[in-house]
């Protein structure tokens, strides 16, 4: 887990890590066009008011569903910007692909139905052919299609990142369980027990995974998966001290009041 030290505040609500600005990007799902647009928005935002230190966080589910999984992976694997530290969180879609690459062929059929077909197409593989192969042939085809450097990149992803009073995860956390005792399956897959819980987690959890038509702000969580692959709206949360703003591919950037 990445940890960035922070300054406690009693009166001004949640604050990010002292001296840092974070840009937190929601689920991309193979939409290279939207990723490029949003990174452009982030660059313009940085140029207007350069931060002392900058963190760029991706909440997972970079792949599947959209048409350009391979290209998104290559773009972010090779991403380099001076003064920018990147953090990549592992989403449930990356988990499924890695489990397949590790030999779990029982997941191939469901993966193809839930976005894996588009992922394979982006690597130049016909998913209809893979669907009728025996397990051994399907596994060999998938492994051969995805470059080793892409596999290594995905395996380098982490599950959480703490940023001051905020915790970045892919899906959420299990309510009532301390942060250091959370299990990977919840961090990558949880929905209802987390989404409908109103308790104080000791931090504001920033997550993707569950699509909402607009950013969901609650006192204890912020959901920024705006369904990019089907809506065309990819969202980034901007955290700078007590300031909280949003950028998205509708070219809208607005400052919202801090939720206490």
C-alpha positions as CSV (number, residue, x, y, z in Angstrom):
1,X,0.0,0.0,0.0
2,X,1.3,3.4,-0.9
3,X,1.2,5.9,2.0
4,X,1.5,9.7,1.8
5,X,1.9,11.5,5.1
6,X,-0.8,14.0,5.9
7,X,-1.7,16.9,8.2
8,X,-4.7,16.4,10.5
9,X,-7.4,19.2,10.3
10,X,-10.3,19.5,12.7
11,X,-12.3,22.2,11.1
12,X,-11.8,22.0,7.3
13,X,-12.9,18.5,6.5
14,X,-10.8,15.8,4.7
15,X,-7.4,16.9,3.4
16,X,-4.9,15.3,1.0
17,X,-1.3,14.7,1.6
18,X,0.6,17.8,2.6
19,X,2.4,19.4,-0.4
20,X,0.9,17.0,-2.9
21,X,-1.8,17.2,-5.5
22,X,-3.5,13.9,-6.6
23,X,-5.3,13.2,-9.8
24,X,-7.3,10.0,-9.4
25,X,-8.7,8.4,-12.6
26,X,-11.7,6.1,-12.7
27,X,-12.3,2.9,-14.7
28,X,-11.0,3.3,-18.3
29,X,-12.1,-0.1,-19.7
30,X,-10.2,0.0,-22.9
31,X,-11.2,3.5,-24.0
32,X,-7.8,4.9,-25.2
33,X,-9.6,7.9,-26.8
34,X,-11.0,9.0,-23.4
35,X,-7.7,8.3,-21.6
36,X,-5.9,10.5,-24.0
37,X,-8.5,13.3,-23.6
38,X,-8.4,13.1,-19.8
39,X,-4.6,13.1,-19.7
40,X,-4.8,16.2,-21.9
41,X,-7.2,17.8,-19.4
42,X,-4.9,17.0,-16.5
43,X,-1.9,18.5,-18.3
44,X,-3.8,21.7,-18.9
45,X,-4.9,21.8,-15.3
46,X,-1.4,21.3,-14.1
47,X,-0.1,24.0,-16.5
48,X,-2.6,26.5,-15.1
49,X,-1.4,25.9,-11.5
50,X,1.6,23.6,-11.1
51,X,1.6,21.6,-7.9
52,X,4.7,21.1,-5.8
53,X,4.4,17.4,-6.1
54,X,1.9,15.4,-8.1
55,X,0.5,11.9,-7.8
56,X,-1.4,10.3,-10.7
57,X,-3.6,7.3,-9.6
58,X,-5.5,4.8,-11.7
59,X,-8.2,2.9,-9.8
60,X,-8.1,-0.2,-11.9
61,X,-10.1,-1.9,-14.7
62,X,-7.9,-0.4,-17.4
63,X,-8.9,-3.3,-19.6
64,X,-11.9,-5.2,-21.1
65,X,-15.2,-3.9,-22.6
66,X,-13.8,-1.0,-24.6
67,X,-12.0,-1.5,-27.9
68,X,-8.4,-0.7,-26.9
69,X,-7.2,-2.6,-23.9
70,X,-3.8,-3.4,-25.3
71,X,-3.3,0.2,-26.3
72,X,-4.3,1.5,-22.9
73,X,-1.9,-0.8,-21.2
74,X,0.9,0.2,-23.5
75,X,0.2,3.9,-23.1
76,X,0.2,3.7,-19.3
77,X,3.1,1.2,-19.1
78,X,5.3,3.6,-21.0
79,X,3.8,6.8,-19.4
80,X,6.5,9.2,-18.3
81,X,6.0,12.8,-17.1
82,X,8.6,14.8,-15.2
83,X,7.6,15.3,-11.6
84,X,4.7,12.9,-11.7
85,X,4.5,9.7,-9.6
86,X,2.1,7.1,-10.8
87,X,0.1,4.5,-8.8
88,X,-1.9,1.7,-10.5
89,X,-4.5,-0.2,-8.5
90,X,-5.6,-3.7,-9.5
91,X,-9.2,-4.0,-10.6
92,X,-11.3,-7.1,-10.7
93,X,-10.9,-7.3,-14.5
94,X,-7.1,-7.3,-14.2
95,X,-7.4,-10.0,-11.5
96,X,-9.5,-12.3,-13.8
97,X,-7.0,-11.9,-16.7
98,X,-4.0,-12.6,-14.4
99,X,-5.8,-15.7,-12.9
100,X,-6.3,-17.0,-16.5
101,X,-2.7,-16.3,-17.4
102,X,-1.8,-18.3,-14.3
103,X,-3.7,-21.2,-15.6
104,X,-7.3,-20.9,-14.3
105,X,-9.1,-21.8,-17.6
106,X,-12.4,-22.1,-15.8
107,X,-12.7,-18.3,-16.0
108,X,-12.2,-18.0,-19.8
109,X,-15.8,-18.3,-20.9
110,X,-17.1,-15.7,-18.4
111,X,-14.2,-13.4,-19.1
112,X,-15.0,-13.4,-22.8
113,X,-18.7,-12.5,-22.0
114,X,-17.8,-9.7,-19.6
115,X,-15.3,-7.8,-21.7
116,X,-12.5,-10.2,-22.4
117,X,-13.6,-10.6,-26.0
118,X,-12.9,-7.0,-26.7
119,X,-9.6,-7.3,-24.9
120,X,-8.5,-10.1,-27.1
121,X,-9.5,-8.3,-30.2
122,X,-7.2,-5.4,-29.2
123,X,-4.4,-7.9,-29.1
124,X,-5.3,-9.2,-32.6
125,X,-7.0,-12.4,-31.5
126,X,-10.4,-13.6,-32.7
127,X,-12.4,-14.3,-29.4
128,X,-14.9,-16.5,-31.3
129,X,-12.0,-18.9,-32.1
130,X,-10.8,-18.9,-28.5
131,X,-14.3,-19.7,-27.3
132,X,-14.4,-23.0,-29.1
133,X,-10.9,-24.1,-28.3
134,X,-10.1,-26.7,-25.6
135,X,-8.7,-25.3,-22.4
136,X,-5.0,-26.0,-23.2
137,X,-5.3,-24.3,-26.7
138,X,-7.2,-21.3,-25.3
139,X,-4.7,-20.7,-22.5
140,X,-1.8,-21.0,-24.9
141,X,-3.4,-18.5,-27.3
142,X,-4.2,-15.9,-24.6
143,X,-0.7,-16.2,-23.2
144,X,0.9,-15.8,-26.6
145,X,-1.2,-12.8,-27.4
146,X,-0.4,-10.7,-24.4
147,X,3.2,-9.5,-24.3
148,X,5.3,-10.4,-21.3
149,X,5.9,-6.7,-20.5
150,X,2.1,-6.1,-20.4
151,X,1.7,-9.1,-18.0
152,X,4.6,-7.8,-15.8
153,X,3.1,-4.3,-15.7
154,X,-0.3,-5.7,-14.6
155,X,1.4,-7.8,-11.9
156,X,3.1,-4.7,-10.5
157,X,-0.3,-3.1,-9.5
158,X,-1.2,-2.6,-5.8
159,X,-4.5,-2.8,-3.9
160,X,-4.6,0.4,-1.9
161,X,-3.0,3.9,-1.6
162,X,-3.5,6.2,1.3
163,X,-3.4,9.9,0.6
164,X,-3.9,12.0,3.7
165,X,-7.5,11.5,4.8
166,X,-8.3,9.6,1.6
167,X,-7.9,5.9,0.8
168,X,-7.8,4.9,-2.9
169,X,-9.1,1.4,-3.7
170,X,-10.7,-0.2,-6.8
171,X,-14.1,-1.5,-5.4
172,X,-14.3,-0.5,-1.7
173,X,-13.7,-1.9,1.7
174,X,-15.5,-4.2,4.1
175,X,-17.2,-2.0,6.8
176,X,-16.2,-2.7,10.3
177,X,-12.8,-4.2,9.3
178,X,-9.7,-2.2,9.9
179,X,-7.9,-1.0,6.8
180,X,-4.8,-3.2,7.4
181,X,-7.1,-6.3,7.8
182,X,-9.0,-5.9,4.5
183,X,-8.9,-8.8,2.1
184,X,-8.1,-8.6,-1.6
185,X,-11.4,-10.0,-2.7
186,X,-13.3,-7.1,-1.0
187,X,-10.9,-4.4,-2.2
188,X,-11.4,-5.6,-5.8
189,X,-15.0,-6.9,-5.9
190,X,-17.2,-5.6,-3.0
191,X,-20.4,-3.7,-3.8
192,X,-23.5,-3.6,-1.6
193,X,-22.1,-4.1,1.9
194,X,-19.8,-1.1,1.2
195,X,-22.0,1.1,-1.0
196,X,-24.9,1.3,1.4
197,X,-22.9,1.6,4.6
198,X,-22.9,5.0,6.3
199,X,-20.3,4.4,9.0
200,X,-17.1,6.4,9.5
201,X,-14.2,4.4,8.0
202,X,-11.6,6.7,9.5
203,X,-10.9,8.0,6.0
204,X,-12.8,8.9,2.8
205,X,-12.7,5.9,0.4
206,X,-12.3,6.8,-3.2
207,X,-13.3,4.0,-5.5
208,X,-14.4,2.9,-9.0
209,X,-15.9,-0.5,-9.9
210,X,-19.6,0.5,-9.5
211,X,-21.0,2.7,-12.3
212,X,-23.0,5.8,-11.4
213,X,-24.3,8.4,-13.9
214,X,-22.4,11.1,-12.0
215,X,-19.8,11.2,-9.3
216,X,-21.2,9.8,-6.1
217,X,-20.1,11.8,-3.0
218,X,-21.0,10.5,0.4
219,X,-19.5,11.5,3.8
220,X,-17.5,8.3,3.8
221,X,-16.8,7.5,0.1
222,X,-16.5,9.0,-3.4
223,X,-17.4,6.8,-6.4
224,X,-15.9,8.0,-9.7
225,X,-16.7,5.2,-12.1
226,X,-18.9,7.1,-14.6
227,X,-19.1,4.2,-17.0
228,X,-16.6,5.5,-19.5
229,X,-16.8,2.5,-21.9
230,X,-20.5,3.1,-22.5
231,X,-21.1,6.7,-21.6
232,X,-18.0,8.3,-23.0
233,X,-17.4,10.0,-19.6
234,X,-14.1,9.2,-17.9
235,X,-13.6,11.1,-14.7
236,X,-10.7,12.2,-12.6
237,X,-10.9,13.4,-9.0
238,X,-8.5,16.2,-8.1
239,X,-7.3,16.5,-4.5
240,X,-5.2,19.4,-3.3
241,X,-5.2,20.1,0.4
242,X,-8.8,20.5,1.4
243,X,-9.8,21.3,-2.2
244,X,-11.7,18.7,-4.2
245,X,-12.5,19.1,-7.9
246,X,-13.4,17.0,-10.9
247,X,-12.2,16.7,-14.5
248,X,-13.9,14.6,-17.1
249,X,-14.1,14.0,-20.8
250,X,-17.0,16.4,-21.1
251,X,-14.4,19.0,-20.5
252,X,-16.1,20.1,-17.3
253,X,-14.0,21.0,-14.3
254,X,-15.9,22.2,-11.2
255,X,-15.1,22.9,-7.6
256,X,-17.5,21.2,-5.3
257,X,-17.9,21.9,-1.5
258,X,-16.0,19.5,0.7
259,X,-18.2,16.8,2.3
260,X,-17.8,16.7,6.0
